[in-house]
Amino acid sequence: MKKSILILLSLIAFISCNKNDANSIKHHKEVCDFKSEIMAPEGYDVNTIGSIDFNGSVQSFQFVSKQIGFAMLRNSVGGYVEVFKTIDGGISWTNLNIGIMQHPRSMIFKDENFGIITVLDVTGCPPPNCQNKCVVLKTENGGLNWEEVNYEELKGAFYHPKFDSEGNLYANLNLDSKSVLMKSIDDGQTWDTLFSSPDLGFTLVTFSFEIFQDRIFISAKDGKLIELDKNGNLIKIISINKSPIWDVEIIDTNNIVVVFSGEVLKSTNGGDTWQTIYNESARMIGFDSVNKGLMILQKSSCPTDVFQANDLIASTVNGGLNWQESQETTTNLGTSFRNSQKMDAGIWYIMTGNTLIEIKEK
């Protein structure tokens, strides 16, 4: 009798497990279907403007006007610098064929003529001794010709060069694990150390510092942001107690949004206190105001051999307390996202893979 009962229970358990496994497989298939279409949240439209046909990946893009833009790519063969230019608002892109065999780090254009690309120059030296010099590429004719500038007094690679509203140029100089904020008042001909501290340092290349009006917010170790004025004077150290930082959006000096792996935090009092506004991974598109913003939110990931995340574009009208999500996810939208640029009120451009996308408020 006992033997019969055990056999019956085992049979029930087997049937139950098979049913659950089948449901699980069906669920994962639905979640893990590859989806390339990018959907807009309610109140927005998503439009594909154009794509760059090239065997490489876009590292960053920038429009200097509504029609003229530049994209820096890394060649898949060798990882070298390639620059593409558009003069029709991103519909078509032309390879400038700069023919420079260095590894790109960051790009910035001051206007349609003057631009700088920072590189890691490995010419003539095997890793890890290739940071014994500091090199940038400079153009003064809209990318048609590039000059290599070697700063003999500096070592390392520049990251995230940015111009302020007065035309001063800033960049993070990174050597191994040490970081220094540099400033140039002559379009990168000469550089001075603006701020140096043992606390400086960033582990990802997505964010190192941000300029907002007369303030600079720079990434520091141990989950901190250092707030400076443009003369390099320390205003305060903002403790977040989480790292590494992926993105930072300075909406104003009180409202700050910081994106980490697995969490998005917001402060409404200049960094004194923080609250979680999303508890998964995300990427920042941007905020138009204190209340209105756009982000890429990760909703789930798939148990596959190749990393696959299910992401979507979401909007908020109350500063991130609630998010209006698009109806469908896009596979690996967050990992293929490069950077964003605000083109006008309610209009944002993002580059995902090699495709330029417009997100426009209705």
N, C-alpha and C positions, 0 to 999 in steps of 0.2 A: 504493500500500500504506500509506504513511504517512498519507495523507488518510483512508483507511478506519479506521485505528487511532484517529486523533484524533476522528473522528465517533463511534466506539464508546465511547471514554472520556468524551466530552462527554455522551452519552446516559446512561451509567451514573451520572455525577455529577449530572445533572438529576433522574433517578429517585430517587437517594439523598437529594438536597436536599428534594425534594417529600415524601418519606417522613418525614424529620426534622422538616420544617415542620408536617406533619400531627400528628405526635406532640407537638410543642411546643404547637400550638393546643389539642389535647386536654388536655394537662397544665395549661395556663393556665386552661382552662374549669373543670377540676376544682378548681383552687386558688382561682379567682376567683368561684366561685358565691357569691351573697349568702346568708349564713346568719345568721338572727336569734336562733335558740335558744341559750341559755346553758347549757352543760353543766358538771357538777361533776367535780372530780378524785375518784379513788377514796378512799372514807372520808368523803365530804361529800355533802350534798344541797343543791341550789339551788332556791329557791322564790320565785316572784313574789308580793310582798305587795300591791302596788297601784300605780297610775299616776296622774300628774297630767295632766288633760286641759286643755291650755293651749297657745296659739300662742306658745311661747317655750321657752327652755332653762334647765334647773336649773343654777345656779352652785354651790350648796352646800346641804347639809341637815344638820339636827342634831336628835336626840331628847334631851329633857331628862328623860324617863321612858320606861317601856316603851310607854305609850299616847300621850303628847303629843310631837309633833315639829313642826318648822318647815322649810320649804324656801324658799330665795330664788331667784327666777327673773328672767331678763332678757327683757323683752317683745321679740318679734321686730320689732315696729314701733316704732322709736325707741330700743330698748335700755333702757327704763326699769325701775325696780324693781317687782317683784311679789312678794308673800309669801303662801304657802299654809300652812295649819295642819291637822294631823291630831290627833284625840283618840281614835282607835281603832287605834293602832299602825301607821298607814300604809296601812290598807286604803282609806280615802277621804280626800280632801283638799279643804279649803274655801279659796277665794280670799278673803283679807282685804280686798281692794280698798282698798289704802292710798292710792292716787291721788297718788303722789309722783313727779315727773318728773325724777329724777336717775339717774345711771348707777351700778349697784351694783358694789361691789368685794368686800366680805366681810360675813359675818354671824356673830354669836355671841349665844347666850342664856345667862344665868347660872342661870336657873330658868324655871319655866313662865310667869312674869310679865315679868321684866326682860330686855330684849334690845337689841342695837345692830346697826345696819347701817351700814357705812362706804360712802361714795359719792364719786364724782367729780362735783362740782356744776359744770355748764357754764352755769348761768343768767346771762344778761347778759354773757357774754364768749365771744368766738370762740377756738378753739384756736390756738396752744398756751398762751394766757395764762389758762387756766381753773384753774390751781392757785395762784392768789393768795389763796385762802382754804381753810379746812379744815372740812368739814361731816360730821356723822354724823346718823343718824336713831335716835331712842330711843323705846322703848315700856316702860311700866310696868304694862300690863294684858294681857299675852299677845298683843300685836300688834293689838288692837282699835283703838288710837289711837297715832299716832306724832308725836313732836315733833322738829323740826329744831333741831339744836344747832350753832351756828357759833362756832368757836374763832378769834377775831380775831387772837390772838397766834401762830397756827400757819399754815403754808402747805403744801399738798400733800394727798395722800390716804392714809388709813390702810389697811394691808393686814393680814389674818390676825390680828385681835384674839383674844386667848386669856386665860382666867382661870386663875390657879393655884389650888392647894388652899386657900389662905387667902382667896380672893376678890379678889386684886389683878388688875388688868387690864393687859395688855401689848398693844402693837401696833407694827407697823413703819410709820413715817411716811416716805413716799416722795415726793420732789420732783425731777422730771426724773431724773437718774441718781444722786442722793444719797439715802441712807437713814439713818434714825436710829431706834433702838429707844426707845420711849416707855413710861412706866408711869403708871398711875392707881390711887390707893388709895381713890377715892370714886366708883366706877362710871362713870368717864369724865367727871365734872364738870370736873375739872382734870387736866392732864398735866404730867409732868416728864420731862426727857431722862434715860434710864437709861444709854445707851451711845451714843457717837458716835465714828466713826472714818472716815478716808478709805477704809479697806478695805471698808466696808460697801457693799452693793449687790446687787440681784438683777435678773435679766433676764426671769424668768418669774413668773407670778402663782401658780404651784402651790405654791411653798415660799419662805418668808422666814426663819422661825425656829420652834423647837420647845421646849417646856418639859418637862423631865423631873425630877421631884422638886424638888431645890433648885438645879438647873442650867438654863441657857438655852443652846441651840445656835443660832447665827444665821448665815445665809448671808453670805459675804464674796466679794470679787472674786478672780479668778485661782484658782478651785478651792480655796477655803478654808472651813472652819467655825470660827467663834469661839465658844469655850466660856466662859460667864460664870456668876457666881453671881447670885442674885436682887437683889443690891444694885448690880449693874452692874460688879463687879470682874472683871477679866480673869483667867481660870484658865489657859487656854492657847489657842494657835492651832493648829488641826488642818489639815495640808496634804494635799490629795487630788490636786491638780494636774490637775483636770478640771472643766469647767463647760459649760453651766449645770446647776444641781441641779434635778431634778424633784420628788423626794420624799426625805425622810429619816425613818428609823425608829430611834429610840433605844430599843433593847431594854433595855439597862442602860448604865452608864457605860463599860463595856468593849466591849460588842457593839453596833455601829452599822452600819446598812445605808443606803447612799446610791444613789439611782437617777438615772441620766443618760440622755441620748438615746444609745441603742446599747450601754449597758453598765450592769451593777449591781455595785457593790463592797461588800465587807463588811470590817469590822475587828473583831478580837476582843481588841484591846489598847488601846482608847480612841482609836484613830486614828493610832497610831504606824506601823502597816503596814496594807496593804490587799490583798485578793485579789478577783479577779473571780468572781462566782457566777452570772452570766448575761451573755452577750455580745451581746444584742440589746436593743431598747427594751422597757421594762416600766413598770408602775405598781404602787405599793405598796398592798396592802389592809391588811396588818398582821401582826404576830407576837404570838402568845399567850405565847411563852416564848423562851428562847434558841434552842431547836431547832425549834419548831413555828411555821410561818407560811404566809401566802397572798399570792400576787401575780398580776397579770395580765401574761402574757408575750406579746410579739409573735413569731409564728412565721414569717411571710412577708408580703410585700406584692405587690400586683398591678400589672402594667403597663397601667393604664387612665388615661383622661383625668381621672377623679375619684379622689382618694386612697382606696385600699381596703387595709386591713391585716387580716390573719387572726390573731386573738388568742385566748387561752384562759386559763382560771383554772388555776393550778397550786399545789400544796401541797408543803411540805417538812417533814421530821421530823428533819433533821440540820443545821439552820441555813442551808440554801441550797446545800449541797454537791451535793445531788441534788434533782430536782423531779419530783413525780408529776403528770402533766398530764392534763387532761380529754381525752376521746377525740375530740372535735370542736372546731373553732375557731368563733369568732363574729366576724362582720364588724365591724370598727371598734369593738370592745369597749373598747380602750384609749383611743381618742379621745373616746368618749361617756361614759367614766368621769369622775365629778366628785369624789367623796370617799368615804371609808368611815368607819364607826363601829363600835367593838366594843360589842356589846350585853350579852354575857355570855361566860363561858368557852366557847370554841369556836363562838361565834355572832357573825357580822359582817353588817352591812348595807352595801350599796353602792348608789349611785344611778347608773344608766347611762341616758343620755337623760333622760326624765322618769319612769322606772320604778324603783321601789324593790325591790331584790333581797335576799333573805336567803341567806347561805351558812352552813350549819350542819353541824358535825361529827357524824357518826353515833355 
